[in-house]
Amino acid sequence: MLSNIRNRAKDIFSKIGYPSTKEEKWKYTSLKNFNDYESDHSSKIDYKLDKANLSKESINIILCNGELITKDINIDGVKIQNYEDLVSSKSSKNFLKLFDFTDNGVIAHNTSSFTDALYLSIDSGKEIDIPINIINVTSDLGSDRIIFPRVYIHINKNSSSKIYIQHINDGAGCAVNSVFEFYCESSSKLEIIQLSNLKNQELIDSIFFHQEANSQIKFLSTIFGGKLYRSNMEISINGEGCNNNFGVLMLGTDKDHIDYHVNINHISGQSTNNFNCKSLLKDSSIGIFNGKILVAKGASGTDSTLNNNNLLLSDKSEIQSNPQLEINCEDVKCAHGFTSGNLDKDALFYLQSRGINKQDARAILIQGFISKLITHFDSGSLCLEKRIEDWI
């Protein structure tokens, strides 16, 4: 069954390839380099675990160059499998079935070309108190290569878990086409903190959420720059009573190119979703945010917001923003908004008049801009606030 899906994806990718800037969804982000990269099918490398950002307070799972290299973890209620396990067990639930790749060359290429996968499931009724720290490392691959991390996480009903996801570069110049899929069954709770720091690489990061009734998702994605970073995020709310809080923080310097493309699909009604994206752009960095709330027919009672707020910290930085609404029924509460500007000169002058030097005053205003976003999330051992402070 899995091989049939992958063969179909290979056929589709051979026909449509990667999207071009002529397509509306990609007009600000060029993937022309991705057509020239060679897939890396080398044998599993001997990656030294002590080089990764391991946490003693977490369950650490490491993928290196798309290969799962730690899976023998014995935690009650947590099941970890690689692709070989899935093929032999013939029990993979919705693995490879959530993202529709029929007209999506990015997903089709990953589906046809990944060499290994992480399949993680949380048993029904289990509350996993220890964060699961998934570390996706690129190591020792040249700039002519591309890898395809593939991760599927299934949260069974009445269970809960907290997951960290880190994209880390360890001396690699390769491109990355990664796919993460999350399936949240009824009355489950999932919190995700994602950090990406692949400064000199090109990364396409596709993330899909499927929700059933009364499930809850908290998600924070923070990107510390990148030669090219594109996040394709699809949120499918398929049950009533869901309650979500999504946050995105873009931090761009130099000539970074950061692009978030988000679809929030309310298929069922009586659910709440809040999505807030903030960006800080320095130097000649470019940020793009394209977000859409879709309320389907019959999804009455939906309460959904989508906001994008941006601070341009240099004259050469740029932001493109396009929040949208598509509402196909009555009795809903939906709102979207966009703001963009520089640091408040009056506030900066006020702080300086109180004896605070200009650099510290700027840092205070920037931290105030970010704080309302990140205070909703507990990053624990990831030390997110310290990393952001160092960036500022």
C-alpha positions in Angstrom: 0.0 0.0 0.0 2.7 2.5 1.0 4.8 1.6 -2.1 1.8 2.3 -4.3 1.3 5.8 -2.8 5.0 6.5 -3.3 5.0 5.3 -6.9 2.0 7.5 -7.6 3.8 10.5 -6.0 6.8 9.8 -8.2 4.7 9.9 -11.3 3.0 13.1 -10.3 6.3 14.9 -9.4 7.8 13.8 -12.8 4.9 15.5 -14.5 4.5 18.8 -12.5 7.9 19.3 -10.7 8.3 22.2 -8.4 6.1 25.3 -8.6 7.3 28.4 -10.3 6.9 32.1 -9.4 4.2 32.3 -12.1 1.9 30.6 -9.6 0.1 33.0 -7.2 1.1 31.1 -4.0 4.8 31.2 -5.0 5.2 34.5 -6.7 7.5 35.9 -4.0 9.5 32.7 -3.4 11.6 31.0 -6.2 12.3 27.3 -6.0 14.4 27.2 -9.2 17.4 25.8 -7.3 15.4 22.8 -6.1 15.3 21.4 -9.6 19.1 21.1 -9.6 19.6 19.4 -6.3 20.4 15.6 -6.2 18.6 13.4 -3.8 20.9 11.9 -1.2 20.5 8.2 -0.8 23.7 7.5 1.1 23.7 4.9 3.8 22.8 5.8 7.3 25.6 8.0 8.8 27.3 7.5 12.1 26.2 10.7 13.8 27.6 11.4 17.2 24.6 12.0 19.5 26.6 14.3 21.8 26.8 16.9 19.0 23.0 17.4 19.0 21.1 19.7 21.3 20.1 16.9 23.7 18.0 17.8 26.8 18.1 15.8 30.0 14.6 17.0 30.6 13.2 15.5 27.3 12.8 12.4 25.3 15.3 13.0 22.6 14.7 11.6 19.1 17.2 12.4 16.3 16.9 12.4 12.6 20.1 13.0 10.7 19.9 13.7 6.9 16.4 12.3 6.9 17.4 9.0 8.7 16.0 8.1 12.1 19.0 7.2 14.2 17.4 7.0 17.7 14.2 4.9 18.2 14.9 2.4 20.9 13.3 4.6 23.6 11.2 2.9 26.2 8.5 5.3 27.4 5.1 4.0 28.6 2.5 5.1 26.1 4.9 6.2 23.4 5.5 4.1 20.3 8.3 5.0 17.9 8.8 3.3 14.5 10.9 3.9 11.4 9.8 3.3 7.8 11.1 -0.2 7.7 8.9 -1.0 10.7 5.9 0.5 9.0 6.3 -1.5 5.9 6.8 -4.8 7.8 3.9 -4.2 10.2 1.4 -3.1 7.6 -0.2 -0.8 10.2 0.5 2.8 9.5 -3.0 4.4 10.0 -2.9 7.7 8.1 0.8 7.9 7.3 1.3 9.4 3.8 -2.5 10.0 3.5 -3.1 13.4 5.0 -1.3 15.8 2.6 -2.9 15.7 -0.9 0.0 15.7 -3.4 -2.0 15.3 -6.6 -1.3 18.9 -7.5 1.5 19.6 -5.1 5.0 18.9 -6.5 6.7 19.8 -3.1 4.8 17.1 -1.2 5.0 14.6 -4.1 8.8 14.9 -4.2 9.1 14.3 -0.5 6.6 11.4 -0.6 8.4 9.7 -3.4 12.0 10.3 -2.3 12.3 10.1 1.5 14.7 7.3 2.7 13.4 6.9 6.2 10.6 8.2 8.4 9.7 8.8 12.1 6.3 7.4 13.0 5.3 8.4 16.6 2.1 7.6 18.4 0.7 8.4 21.8 -1.6 5.7 23.3 -5.2 6.6 24.2 -5.7 8.1 27.6 -2.0 8.8 28.1 -0.6 12.1 29.4 3.0 12.3 28.5 4.5 14.8 30.9 8.1 14.7 29.5 8.5 16.8 26.3 9.4 14.8 23.2 12.4 16.6 21.6 12.6 15.8 17.8 16.0 17.0 16.5 16.3 17.2 12.7 19.9 17.5 11.9 21.6 18.2 8.5 25.3 17.1 8.5 28.2 17.0 6.1 26.2 17.2 2.9 27.2 19.6 0.1 25.2 22.3 -1.5 24.3 20.1 -4.5 22.2 17.7 -2.3 18.7 17.5 -1.0 17.2 15.5 1.8 13.6 14.6 2.7 12.8 14.3 6.5 9.3 12.7 7.0 7.5 12.7 10.3 4.1 11.5 11.3 2.7 12.0 14.8 -0.6 10.4 15.9 -2.2 11.6 19.2 -4.9 9.1 20.1 -8.1 10.1 21.9 -8.0 11.6 25.4 -4.2 11.7 25.3 -1.8 14.7 25.6 1.8 15.4 24.7 4.3 18.3 24.4 6.7 18.1 21.4 9.8 20.2 20.5 11.0 20.2 16.9 14.4 21.6 16.1 15.9 22.0 12.6 19.7 22.3 13.1 22.6 22.6 10.7 25.8 20.8 11.5 28.2 21.7 8.7 25.8 21.0 5.8 24.9 23.1 2.8 22.2 20.8 1.4 18.6 21.8 0.8 15.7 20.3 2.8 12.2 19.3 1.8 10.5 18.2 5.0 7.0 17.0 5.8 5.5 16.8 9.3 1.9 15.5 9.8 -0.1 15.6 13.0 -3.3 13.6 13.6 -5.2 14.6 16.7 -8.0 12.3 17.7 -11.0 13.5 19.8 -10.3 15.2 23.1 -6.5 15.1 22.7 -4.2 17.9 23.6 -1.0 18.7 21.7 1.6 21.5 22.3 4.4 22.0 19.8 7.4 24.4 19.9 9.3 24.5 16.7 12.7 26.2 16.2 14.5 26.4 12.9 18.1 27.6 12.5 19.4 26.6 9.1 21.0 30.0 8.3 22.8 29.1 5.0 20.4 26.5 3.7 17.2 26.4 1.6 14.3 24.7 3.5 10.7 23.9 2.5 8.8 22.9 5.7 5.3 21.4 5.1 3.2 20.9 8.2 -0.3 19.4 8.3 -2.7 19.2 11.2 -5.9 17.1 11.2 -8.2 17.6 14.2 -11.2 15.7 15.5 -13.8 16.9 18.0 -12.7 18.7 21.2 -9.0 18.4 20.5 -6.7 21.3 21.3 -3.5 22.5 19.7 -0.9 25.0 20.8 1.8 25.7 18.2 4.7 28.1 18.1 7.1 28.3 15.2 10.2 30.4 15.5 12.6 30.8 12.5 16.0 32.3 13.0 16.6 33.3 9.4 17.6 31.2 6.4 18.9 31.6 2.9 15.3 30.5 1.9 12.7 29.2 4.4 9.2 28.4 3.2 6.6 27.0 5.6 3.4 25.5 4.0 1.0 25.1 6.9 -2.4 23.4 6.6 -4.8 23.3 9.6 -7.8 21.1 9.0 -10.4 21.4 11.9 -12.7 18.4 11.3 -14.6 18.3 14.5 -16.6 20.6 16.8 -15.3 21.9 20.1 -11.7 22.4 19.0 -9.7 25.2 20.7 -6.3 26.3 19.1 -3.6 28.9 19.6 -1.0 29.2 16.8 2.0 31.5 16.8 4.7 32.3 14.3 7.8 34.4 14.9 10.0 35.4 12.0 13.5 36.7 12.8 15.3 37.9 9.7 18.8 39.3 9.2 21.3 39.8 6.3 19.5 38.6 3.0 17.3 36.1 4.7 14.1 35.1 2.8 11.3 33.8 5.1 7.9 32.8 3.8 4.9 31.4 5.7 1.9 30.3 3.7 -1.0 29.2 6.0 -4.4 27.7 5.4 -6.9 27.4 8.3 -9.8 25.2 7.2 -12.9 25.1 9.5 -14.6 22.1 8.1 -16.8 21.7 11.2 -18.2 24.5 13.3 -18.3 25.5 17.0 -14.5 25.7 17.2 -12.1 28.4 18.1 -8.8 29.2 16.4 -6.4 32.0 17.0 -3.4 32.5 14.7 -0.9 35.3 15.3 2.3 35.9 13.2 4.9 38.5 14.2 8.1 39.3 12.3 11.3 41.3 13.0 13.3 42.0 9.9 16.8 43.6 9.9 19.3 44.5 7.1 18.0 43.3 3.7 15.9 40.5 4.9 12.5 39.7 3.3 9.4 38.3 5.0 6.2 37.0 3.4 3.0 36.0 5.2 0.1 34.6 3.3 -2.7 33.4 5.5 -6.3 32.3 4.8 -9.3 31.4 7.0 -11.8 29.1 5.2 -15.1 28.5 6.8 -17.0 25.7 5.0 -20.7 25.4 4.5 -22.3 24.2 7.7 -19.4 25.3 10.0 -21.6 27.7 12.0 -20.3 28.8 15.4 -16.7 29.2 14.2 -14.6 31.8 16.0 -11.4 32.4 14.1 -8.8 35.2 14.0 -5.7 35.7 11.8 -3.3 38.6 12.5 0.1 39.6 11.2 2.2 42.3 12.8 5.6 43.3 11.6 8.5 45.5 12.7 11.0 46.6 10.0 14.2 47.4 11.7 16.1 48.7 8.7 15.3 50.8 5.6 16.1 47.8 3.3 14.0 45.1 4.9 10.7 44.2 3.3 7.4 42.5 4.2 4.6 41.1 2.0 1.4 40.2 3.8 -1.9 39.0 2.6 -4.4 37.8 5.3 -7.7 36.5 3.8 -11.1 35.3 4.7 -13.5 33.0 2.9 -16.8 32.4 4.7 -19.4 30.2 3.3 -22.1 30.2 6.1 -23.7 32.5 8.7 -23.3 32.8 12.4 -19.5 33.0 12.6 -17.0 35.3 14.2 -13.9 35.8 12.0 -11.4 38.6 11.8 -8.0 39.3 10.1 -5.5 42.1 10.3 -2.1 43.3 9.2 0.2 46.0 10.6 3.7 47.0 9.5 6.0 49.7 10.7 9.2 50.8 12.4 9.9 51.2 16.1 7.9 54.0 17.7 10.1 57.1 17.8 8.2 58.7 20.6 8.5 55.6 22.8 12.2 55.4 21.9 12.7 59.0 22.8 10.8 58.5 26.1 13.0 55.6 27.2 16.1 57.5 26.3 14.9 60.5 28.3 14.8 58.3 31.3 18.5 57.5 31.0 18.3 54.3 28.9 20.8 54.2 26.0 19.4 53.9 22.5 20.5 50.2 22.0 18.8 49.1 25.3 15.8 51.2 24.5 15.4 49.5 21.1 15.8 46.1 22.8 13.0 46.9 25.3 10.6 47.9 22.6 11.4 44.8 20.5 10.9 42.5 23.5 7.6 44.2 24.3 6.5 43.6 20.7 7.3 39.9 21.0 6.3 39.1 24.6 2.5 39.0 24.0 3.2 36.2 21.5 5.6 33.9 23.3 4.2 34.2 26.8 1.4 31.8 25.8 4.0 29.1 25.3 6.4 27.3 27.7 9.6 26.5 25.8 11.2 24.8 28.8 14.7 23.5 28.1 14.8 25.1 24.6 15.7 28.4 26.2 13.7 30.2 23.5 13.6 33.6 25.3 17.3 33.6 25.8 17.9 32.7 22.1 15.6 35.6 21.0 17.3 38.0 23.4 20.7 37.0 21.9 19.3 37.6 18.4 18.0 41.1 19.5 
